[in-house]
């Protein structure tokens, strides 16, 4: 009975647009989304790589497709997803080792993840795509 009364009094906010997540919360959601997207895209990416290597002609076709600026932007987005997942993954492994679990450190490390993953994306994009 007492449990029911407590449950009734708990505040609820189901309006997702009014929820303001702190940076570590945004990082956490992006880590989950990036993990799922990488997982789902992995077979497609492997198939694309394999198809591109079947003959010099298919390689040339893929090269010209990747030369399209729109395709480059999509690929840059995918590189960022992976870099975000990688950097956030290292942060989670450190948290699992109880490193940086206090609020200030957790906020700082999430900022570092965003800065480092964007920097790595730009470096890799510049080297591989342009
Ligand atoms: C092919 C590459 C990868 C795929 C497909 C992948 C996929 C996933 C997925 C689906 C999750 C579950 C996310 C969730 O539901 O919260 C996950 C979690 C995780 N990934 Fe990855 N991942 C990949 C690479 C990596 C790499 C390179 C790292 C290393 C830094 C990493 C570190 C982690 C960690 C630590 C978690 C657990 C996070 C937690 O405690 O909530 N992953 N990954």
Boltz pocket constraint, residues with backbone or C-beta under 6 A from the ligand:
constraints:
  - pocket:
      binder: B
      contacts: [[A, 28], [A, 31], [A, 32], [A, 34], [A, 35], [A, 36], [A, 38], [A, 39], [A, 42], [A, 85], [A, 86], [A, 87], [A, 88], [A, 89], [A, 90], [A, 92], [A, 93]]
      max_distance: 6.0
